Each structure stands twice: as structure tokens, then as C-alpha cells.
Amino acid sequence: MSIRITISDIARELKLTTATVSRALNNHPRISKKTKQLVQDKALAMKYRRNSLASSLRSGKSHTIGVIIPSARVNFFGSVVHGIQNMAGKNGYSIILCQSEETTLLEKNAIDTFLGARVDGILASIALESEDLTHFAELRKKNVPLVFFDRSNDQLEIPSVEVDDFKGGYMATSHLIEMGYKRIAHVSGPQHLKICSERLNGYKAALKDNGMKMNPAYIFQGDLSIEMCQQAADYFLTLPIPPDAAFAVEDFSALGLIKGLKKNGINIPQDFGVIGFANENFDEHITPSLSSVEQQTVQMGEEAFKLLLQLIKTQKMETVLNHKVVLEPVLCIRESSKKP
């Protein structure tokens, strides 16, 4: 078992007081450069490690933030975390990452873990299962710095960073119309998630603005899974007049739809066009390659951290209530929506 080196050990080796060593390690202006260098060199040689818990108790800051993502298996969230990590590192922060696996229970457990670790703030993307958001409302009541990213909720008045989902849905649907598709469907997601309801609204608005009547039968309620969205293909093809294209609420739903269409012998994009949302890594590697809407993921992570840092520094949630950073969606056109 290794022996933990303390400030007292360094002080004894250098024949200095513990107060002097402590101040030197904390870059105190009253300590000379020569002494600071002497102490830092000895600390390095003795493999001294700062007691971060004790330091956080003294300063009231842990310089750690908690991050909740629905799933690490989705590249979108990994890319957002990359952006968070970049900005956190530049500002001297570490992150604790937890997955909710789309469940409310694990989301609540993550919050308990973060509070136990005395994090300075929390970044979260709401789990699919979480319709009751009391656990987040409680954080706001306790004045715990909290920022949502991607999946947010306007009713809670919690700051957020998100893409313009309405505009993205509008752009995706308009693209299919421009390609010459006439009967455009939508594979939707749970409507308690704002991203799903906004993308659906964008789809409806694009149809209306292009003089196309929305057919309620052309909206398939999915659950963001590949498996269920394979069933969307079967459903659409059994309709008296099937659609000839679909905008899927996100890329895994689009992938499920494509698999289902292929199983039924449908040629994509000649007979059926498909576009998704998120621009996942697999999009350009499947056949046909998947058109999608890019969500500026790294920028989303960076902006979320910057907004959280603002909250941490002010310690007043009221100063940035309802503050929202909205990023521009970008169309990524590939083979799946290019009608010959």
C-alpha cells in the first residue's frame, strides 16, 4: 500500500513551514518565485497529489461538473461531450459523465452522484422516459447550476443549448419536396420531448408552405429505436396510397425505416426518399448513404459549458433564466434523398 505524501512531508524535507508550502503550491503572491519553484520541484519528486476534496471544501469549488447523456452508444452525444470536454479543460474543469440509458431512475441516480461529489454544476440531456421532470425542478429550487443541451424543456425555465429543431424539420421536409417527392411522411418520436414536437411542427409547416395537405395517416409515432422504425415501413406500405418519402425524427429512426423498406423490396431513393436528423457517423457508410440534418454537436457542447460556467460564476439561476442558445441546422444531402 502506497503512503500518501502530504504538505507536511514536503515542508519537513525542505525545512519550511506547512503554511509556506501550501501558499507556494497555490501560487500565493507573498511567496517568492524561487521558493515556489523549490516547493513545486520537491512536490513533483515526492509524487505529491493534491487532496481535491479537501481543497474543494476550503474553496467551496470542486472544479468538476456532472454531465448526463441518454446513451454513449449514440455518436451524437459523444460528439457533444467532446465539445464539453474541450471547453472544460481550457477552464480548469474536469467532468463526471453518467448515462441515463433513457431511464428516469438512472437520471435521478446520476444527479445524486453529482451532488455527493459536490460538482459545481450539471449539464443534462433529458432521458426519453422522463415525462415528470421534478428531479430537475428540485435542482433549480436548490440553486444548483443546471443547463440542458439538445433535449430541453421550456416549462422549467432552465437555460439550454439546442439546435433550431423546427427549422431543421422544415429544411428536411422542404428538401424532399424540392427533390420531387409528392407524398411525404414523418417518422416521429415521443411528443413530450421538445426536439420531437418541434421537428414535427417543422414538417407540418413545410408541407403547408408548399401547398401540400398533411395526411395524418402519414405520421408514424416511433420511439427512436431502429427496431420500431422498421415497422414504420410495413405500416406505410399497407396504406391505400403509400407515401413516397419520409423525414425521420433522427438517424436511428431513419436507419430502421431504410432497413424496413429494403426488406419489402423498395428501391431507395428511386421509389422512396429518406432523410434523418443528427448526421450520425454511420450515415455516409450505409447503402444508400443517408441524408440528414447536422446539429453542430461540438459547438453545442462548447456553448453548453460556457453557459454553465456563467451560472457557476454568478451563482444566481435567475440571471440567466430561460437563456437559450439556438444553433443553426445544416442540411447534409446524400444518396437516400436524391430522386433521379
N, C-alpha and C positions, 0 to 999 in steps of 0.2 A: 504494500500500500504506500503510495507516494505521500510525502509530507507537504502540506500546503505552505508555501512561503508567504509571510506576512510583511507588512510595512515595518514592524518591529525588528524582524530579521535583517532587513536591509539597513535599517538605522544602526543596528549593533555592528554590522560589518563595516560601515562607513564611519562609525563613531559620531553619528549625528542624532538629533532628537527625532522622534517619530513625527512630530509636527512639521519639522523641516522637510522630511522625506515626503510626507503627504502633500505638502504645498508644492514641492518640486514636481511630483507626479501629476499634479493638477494645474501645472503651468502658472503658478501664482506669481504676480509681478514683483513681489518683495524678495523673491529668490533669484540669485544671480544666474546668468546663463551657464557659468562654469559648474555651479552646484547642480543645476537642473540636469546637465549632461552627465555629470558624475553619477547621479541617482538613477537616471534612465538607463545608463550603461550597466550599472550593477543589477538593476531590476531585470534587465534582459538576460544577463549572465546567470542570474539565480532562478530564471524562469518564473518570475512573479506574475501572477494573474490577478487582475483587479476583481474584487468581490462586487459584482454588478448589482446584486440585491441590496447589499449594504449601501452602496453608492446611490441607488435609486431611492432608498428610504431617507437618506440625508437630503438629497436634492429634490425629491418629490417627482422625479422624472426617471423612467426606465430606458428611454430612447429605444423603445420597442413598440411596434404596432401589430395588431392582430388583423389577419386577412381571412375572410370566409369566402370560398368559392363553391359552387354547386358540385363541380366534378373536375378532377385533374385530368380525366381522360379526354376532355374536350380541349382541343388546341387553343380555341378562343380564350379560355380562361388562363391557360398557361402563358399566352402572349400578353394578356393584361398584367399578370403577376410579374412578368419580365419588366414591364414598364414601371410598376410599383417598386420593384427591387432596385432598378436603376436610380430612381429619384430618391429612394430611402437611403441608399448607400452614399449618395452625394451629400446628404444632410445628416450623416452620422447615426442613422437608424437601422435597426435590424427588424426582421418580420417573423412572426409566428404564423404559419399557414395551416388552416384547417379546411377539410372538405365536409360539406353538409350531406353529400350524396343525395341531394334533392329532398332531404327529410327535415322536418321541423325539430325533431329530437336532437339530431346531431348539430343542427344550427344553434340550438339552446346550449348544448354541451360545449360548443366552441366558445360561446360568449362567457360561460362560467370559467373555462380555461383561461381566457384572456384576462378576465377580472382578477383571477387568482394570481396571474403572472404580473399584475399591475401594469398592463400595457398603457401607453399614453393615449391611444385612440384605436378605433376599429374601422376597417373598410369591409363592406359586405355586399354580396350579390345574392338576392333573396332566393331561397330554395323553392322549387316547383310546388312542394307540398304546403308551403306556408301561406295559408289564406288569413289566419289570425296572426297578426304581427305585434302582439302585446309585448313580446320579449324585446323588440326594438324600441317600442314606445317607452318601456321602462328605462332603457339606456338614456333616452333623451331626457326623461324626468330626472335622472341622476346626473345630468350634465356631462355624460361620458362622450367625448368627441366621436362622432359617427358620420360616415359618408357612405352612401350607396353608389355602386357602379354597375352599369349595364341594366340590371333589374332593380328598379326603384319603386317608390310608392308616394304619390303626391299628397295623400291624406295625412301622412305622418309629419309633413313639413321638415323632412331631413334632407340636407344638402346631397346633391347627386351629380354624377358624371355619366352621361349616356349619349348614344348616337341619336340622331333625329329619325326615330323608327317610323313615324308617319311618312316622312319624306322618302325614306328607303323603300317602304312598301309601295308608295306612289311611283317611284322610279322603276322598280322591278316590274310592276304591272304595265306601266306605260311602255317599257321596252318590249314586252311580249306583244302588245298591240302594234307597235311600230314594225315588228317582225312579220306582221300579217296574220297572227292568230286571232280567231273570231270569238271563241267561246272559252273564256279564261276562268279557271277555278282557283280556289285558295285552300291550301292545307294549313289550317290554323292551329293555335295552341291554347292552353288554358287562359281564359279571358280575365282571370284575376291578376295575371301578370301583365303589367303595363306594356311591356315590349310586344306581347301578342295582340292586345287590343289595338294598339297604335298602328301596327303593321296591317291589321285587318282594315282599319279605318282608311289607311293609305290606299289599299287595294280598292276599296269601295269608291273612294274619291277619284281615282284614276279612271275607273270604268265610267263614272258619271260624266267626268270632264271630256271623255272621248265619245260621248253619246251612246254608250253601251249599257244596256239594262242588266242589273245584277240579278243572277238567278240564285236564290237561297239554296237550291239543291247542289250548287257548285261549291259550297263551303263545307269542307270536311273537318270535323273537330278532332285533332290529334293530341298526342301527349308528349311531343318532342322526341319520340323514340323511332328508330328505324323499323322495328317490328310492326308497330301500329300503322305507320305510314305506308307500309307495303299494302295494307288493307285499303288505303285510300285509292290505289289504282283499281282494285277489284270493284270498289264502290262506284267510282266514276264511270267505269266501262259498262256497268249494268244499267246506267241511266238511259232513258229513251233516246235522248240526244246527248251523247257524251261530250265533255269539254275537249278542246284540242290543245290546251296548255294549262299550266298551273304555276302559281307563285307559292312556294313553300315558306313557312314562317322562319325556318332556319335550315342549315345544310344537312343535318342528320335526317330531318323530315324529308328533304328533297332526295336524299340518297335512298331512303325507304321507298319513296314514290317511284324512283327510277328502277329499282330492283323489281317492284311490283309490275311496272309497265313492261319490262323486259320479259318477265315470266309469262305475261299474256301476249307476247309476240309483237308488241307495239314498237315501231321504229321512232327513235328519238334522234334528232328533232323534227324529222320529216312529218310524222303523224301527230306528234305531241311534244310541245316545248316545255322545258322546266327551268326555273330559276330559284335559287335559295337565298339565304341571308346568313352572313358571318364570314364567308371566304375562308373556310377551314383548309388545312394543309392538303387534305385528300382531294380537293375539288379538281385540281388540274391533272390528277393521276388516275381518275376513273374514266371509263368509256361509256358515253361521250363525256368529255370534261364538263364540269358543272359551272354554269354562270351563277354569279352570286353578288351580294352587296357587302363591300368591305366596311368594317366598323371602326377603323383606326384604333386597333386594340392597344398598341404600345402607348400611343398618345393618351388613350383613355386611362391607363394605369398611372401614367405620369401626372395627369391632371387630377386624378382622384387623390394621389398622395399630396399634391400641392394644396388642395382644398382642405384635406385633413390637417396638414401642418398649420394652416391658417387657424383652424379651430383649436388646435392644441395650444397655440401661442396666445390666443385671445381668452381661451377657457370660457367663452360665452357663446353657447349654441345660438342664442338669439341674434347675434351679429351677422350670421350667415344663414338664417332660416330660409328655406326654400331657394337658397342659392343653387343654381343649376348651370352646369357646363354642358352644352349641347354640341356634339361633334357632327361634322358633315359626312353623310354616307357617300360611298363611291361605287359606281357600277363596275363590275369585273365581268365582261362578256366573254363567254367561251362557247364550246360547241353545242351544249344542250338546249340553247335558245335560238340558235341561228337557223331559222327556217329557210330552206333552199328557195 
